[in-house]
Amino acid sequence: MNSIIITPKSEEELNFIKEILRRMNIASAELSNEEKEDIGLVELMKKVDRKEKVSKETVMKSLGI
């Protein structure tokens, strides 16, 4: 099943939404900003074209090493 992500404007709003979900017996999980960023990075990594190879020298140069 698909999921939704809700970003409340305040701590009070977050607690209100969590309470509504609890009363409706709907499973929910709270994500930190870091966890949301991780999910975004995973989605970007899935879309990367892995057919093209890049040399180690090019990578090191891009990293400034």
N, C-alpha and C positions, 0 to 999 in steps of 0.2 A: 504494500500500500504506500502511496505517496505521503509525504510529510509536509508540514508548514513550519516556517520560522517566523516568530513574532519578536519584534524588538520594542519593548516598552520604553516609555519616555522617562520613567522614574522608578525608584525602588518600590514605592507604594503601588504603582501600576503593575509591576512585576509580581508582587505578592498577591494582588487581586486576581490576576490571570491564573497564577498557580493554584489559588484556592478554588476558583471556578472549575479548573480542570480536575482537581482532586475530588470535588463534590460530584462531578459528572463521571468519575471513575475512568478518566482518560489518561493514558500513560503520557508522561512528559519528561523531558530532560533539560537541564540548564547548561548552556555552553558559555564558556568564557570567550572574550575577544580573541585570545590566542587560538583557541580551538576552532573558532569560525574562520580565522585566517588559514589554519592548517587545512581545513576542508576546501577552501578556495584554491590553495596551492595544489592539492591532490587533483582537483578538477582540471586545473591548467596542465598538470603533468600528464594527465590522460590524453590530452589533445595534441601533445608534442609529436612531431614527425620523427620517428626513430630510425628511419631509413638512411638519413644522411649522417655521415660520420664526420667528426671534427677532431683535428689532431690535438695531442696533448699540449704542444707548444702554443696553439691558438687559445686553448682554455687557460693556460698559465698566463699568457699575455693579457687576456681579458681580466683576469683576477689581479693583475699587477704583480705577479710573482716572477 
